[in-house]
């Protein structure tokens, strides 16, 4: 009798469980469809994550990777949530002043181009950690689509052709003129990467040791050293990805789950949303002068805190929830005035008592059970260090640039760092990546993230507000024009055509330094860019209907499994 009751109860629970439409949004159609195919075969969101990640490493080599790292945020159907930090680490021979000359000046390009720029990669570690904890399909099945894609080739898009051409000189400089990517590729060309297929087969068969200890590790170390780097086999062997507690906070009736340190994203999103709660931003209107001014001043103060307080939590006792505390965020805005800008020269970090890539990529996934995955991964700059492991078929990151080469000196994205983010052996560099999941009534509502270096945080913030304050559908929320401020340099950057003459005039009259894309500023300013972010998001409405937002700024593609 007990067994009958149990069977009936189990059937009742299962039949009443909410069923979602599985969906994937990523930087390329091929990767999105591979993720969906995995779920069609019975895989869950975590299986789809692994297959999507590997597919992006094939078709989107500017940021998709096995030679880089990133952050994974999840909300499971059982109600639990968490994050995996697979950020790269400084090699064991790294030291604080490694990018300075004898006079204490930063050596140009040393932290961005070539072997000295490479951090120990974490993506393969993450894939096997996630599979071990959540995977339902055999790992070989999850590697196979990317292997097939490498062997059969992928078609170059117009945007990709422009991207590859823009870095062609660097590829030749670092890897020679015989390397796979050291030639001009045009729209419609097919790139076949047999060496990468062989690499993936070895890892699929022999696990992470094949990457971190075997001949692939030897290839990595050889190519890194050949181009001026200091990585050793022991550095690879000692790498571990780390499960960490997410940053969690409430915004009105929403619960936000995001990445904590060494990502600055979740903390800054929390700090800014906690401040916005005190203003009726909906009544201001989307991208009104008032909404722009409020967000710019919040961004100014948040990025000043980022510069001073943030780094690797394994090396220093660093604040997290202290920076999201309501009293703290209110104190930070005491000198805010609607009449004029607060110059960044007058904005320092707040008082706490306590002793990032343009070419990143993001993907969002939900399965039929409601398991939700938000992953941002990167090589840092476009194609990372440009070091291409020829015999392995993949690029290596240049994440060492995300450390503070010298306190007060800007990195590629113009971000200033302090002692908290100084270089040290085995340390993880600070990041702006902000993979985020928003819950409503404890159910997945928004899965969101973006590439964009230092603009990642502000792009995620604006997308959240577009959905929940300005009532946009998810595609409109993703497509909406964006702007960005990051404390230093003290400029407000708008996407081209998004700022009319009236708003421009009003903002300038309040002493805001306003510029529109496309821009190119030297080191110490912003990096060259033509747009802000490339958000990939999934939205679940109150009735459980799933919709996707794939950013038109890239080759991004979202699809729902019908």
Number of C-alpha atoms within 10 A of each C-alpha: 6 7 8 9 10 11 12 12 12 12 12 11 11 11 10 9 12 13 13 18 17 25 29 34 32 33 29 22 18 22 32 29 24 24 33 28 16 23 24 15 9 15 22 26 31 28 25 31 34 23 28 32 31 29 30 28 23 30 27 22 24 26 33 30 32 28 29 30 32 29 30 27 27 27 24 19 17 9 10 9 19 18 24 21 25 26 29 29 28 25 28 18 14 21 15 16 17 17 23 15 11 8 6 10 13 17 13 12 14 21 24 23 24 29 28 25 28 32 34 31 31 27 28 26 21 26 24 18 19 17 18 11 9 14 21 14 18 12 20 14 14 26 22 18 21 27 23 14 23 24 18 15 17 18 16 19 17 14 14 20 16 16 15 22 18 13 16 18 15 18 26 18 15 20 22 14 14 11 16 19 21 21 15 12 20 17 13 12 15 14 19 18 21 19 18 23 22 17 19 25 18 18 20 20 12 12 18 20 17 19 25 25 16 16 16 19 20 16 16 29 21 18 22 24 15 15 18 15 21 21 24 19 17 14 23 24 16 13 18 19 23 16 16 15 17 22 22 20 21 14 15 9 9 16 19 21 26 33 32 27 26 23 28 28 28 27 30 27 26 27 27 22 22 22 23 18 12 9 12 11 19 14 12 15 14 20 20 14 16 17 18 21 22 22 22 23 25 24 23 24 25 27 24 21 22 28 26 19 24 26 30 21 19 12 13 13 14 19 17 20 15 17 22 23 14 15 12 17 23 15 13 21 14 8 11 15 13 11 11 14 19 20 16 17 10 7 18 17 15 17 12 13 7 9 7 28 28 27 22 31 34 31 34 34 33 33 27 19 17 25 23 29 27 30 28 26 30 36 33 32 25 21 29 29 32 30 29 27 23 18 17 20 20 24 25 32 34 33 32 29 29 30 29 27 29 23 16 14 16 22 24 25 23 22 25 27 26 19 18 23 31 22 27 20 14 21 24 31 28 29 29 26 35 34 34 31 27 24 19 15 10 11 21 25 23 28 30 32 31 36 33 28 26 27 25 27 28 28 26 28 21 23 26 23 19 21 18 14 16 19 13 17 16 25 21 16 22 30 16 17 19 22 26 23 23 30 28 20 18 17 20 20 23 20 20 17 9 15 21 8 9 10 16 16 14 12 21 14 13 15 14 20 16 17 16 17 17 13 15 12 11 10 14 16 18 22 18 15 15 14 22 26 30 29 32 32 33 30 23 23 14 12 6 16 11 20 21 25 26 28 25 14 15 16 17 23 22 25 20 19 16 7
